[in-house]
Every structure is written in structure tokens, then in C-alpha cells.
């Protein structure tokens, strides 16, 4: 027996398909939408449709964009010699928000994961190698996540780039600012020691 009218149940059901949204949260969101004005609901619906209709991959870096090339690739002030390789668009945004990187990016859209059937042809590796050749890249910064898949992807890329006479670096991992050594796990501590530098 349905508790709500069918349109409400359909909305709740649709919202539960979003990651991290359980039935209770979906119900709260559905009733918030129901209480909001028609223009607010239409704005939300339009925003969802715009994302699906207008967002595509940049033909150069494969970031999500509504223009091609994206605004980062068009920015002439950015160094063309340094390329930062990230797993996904969210990683690019995180690095970009620091304001510390002034080069260009390459978004792989995943990592190598043989157990899940993700191989080199399933992510943007061929395109990365082509960019390195064509754009005369001097340094490639590997900014994959410190996971088994991220590490495996970085090692695979390092092997592919060895004969290309390009400097390959990997971002350092370790203890975050404000963190305490005694509460850090073994992997974090070992990465912090590996990433040490001369002072």
C-alpha cells in the first residue's frame, strides 16, 4: 500500500538513486521540493537537464566543460610545459582550489583496475601520451590517489613515459597539516618518510 501519492513516491525513488541518499533523506528532499515554489522546482529541474545536455569533455584535457577547449586549456598564462595528471574532475577541482598549480591538467577518468575490468584502453592514457609528444611537455606530475589502483596507474604511466625524455614526478603523501604522528596509520607514515626533502 502506497503511503504517498504516486508522484511523491516516484520522486523519492528517483532521489534514492543518488549516491549517499537513503530513503529518509530522499523523503526529506522530496518534501522540501514539494514545499518550494514552482520556479525553484523548475530551476532545479532545468539545472539537472543543463548538466546532462550541455556538459561534455574538453577535447584537450578531458575535464568537464560547457565550452571547448575548457577555460583552463584556453588560459594563456598557464604553463604548457607542466602537466598534472589526475584521476577525475573532482581531483582537478581540489588542486585548482589551492591556487598553487599554474600548469595544465590531464583527466584520466579512472584508474587501472583489472578486477573491475578497467584496462589502459578504458581511461585516457593514449590521449595523455599523445599530448606529451605534441605539446612538448617538460614535466608530468602524477596526482593519482594513494590507493592500490592509483598507485598501479602511476607505476604503469611511469613505465610508459620513461622513453619519452620527460620529467615525471609524483605528488607527496603524508601527514596532513595539523595532524599528529601518533594517530597516523602506517601507510601514511611510510609515505611521509618517502616524501621527505632536504631542508
Secondary structure as GFF3:
##gff-version 3
##sequence-region A 1 199
A	DSSP	alpha_helix	6	15	.	.	.	ID=ss1
A	DSSP	alpha_helix	23	35	.	.	.	ID=ss2
A	DSSP	alpha_helix	38	54	.	.	.	ID=ss3
A	DSSP	beta_strand	56	57	.	.	.	ID=ss4
A	DSSP	beta_strand	64	65	.	.	.	ID=ss5
A	DSSP	alpha_helix	71	74	.	.	.	ID=ss6
A	DSSP	beta_strand	82	86	.	.	.	ID=ss7
A	DSSP	alpha_helix	89	98	.	.	.	ID=ss8
A	DSSP	beta_strand	104	107	.	.	.	ID=ss9
A	DSSP	three_ten_helix	114	116	.	.	.	ID=ss10
A	DSSP	three_ten_helix	120	122	.	.	.	ID=ss11
A	DSSP	alpha_helix	125	134	.	.	.	ID=ss12
A	DSSP	beta_strand	139	143	.	.	.	ID=ss13
A	DSSP	alpha_helix	148	161	.	.	.	ID=ss14
A	DSSP	three_ten_helix	162	164	.	.	.	ID=ss15
A	DSSP	beta_strand	167	170	.	.	.	ID=ss16
A	DSSP	three_ten_helix	181	183	.	.	.	ID=ss17
A	DSSP	alpha_helix	186	194	.	.	.	ID=ss18
###
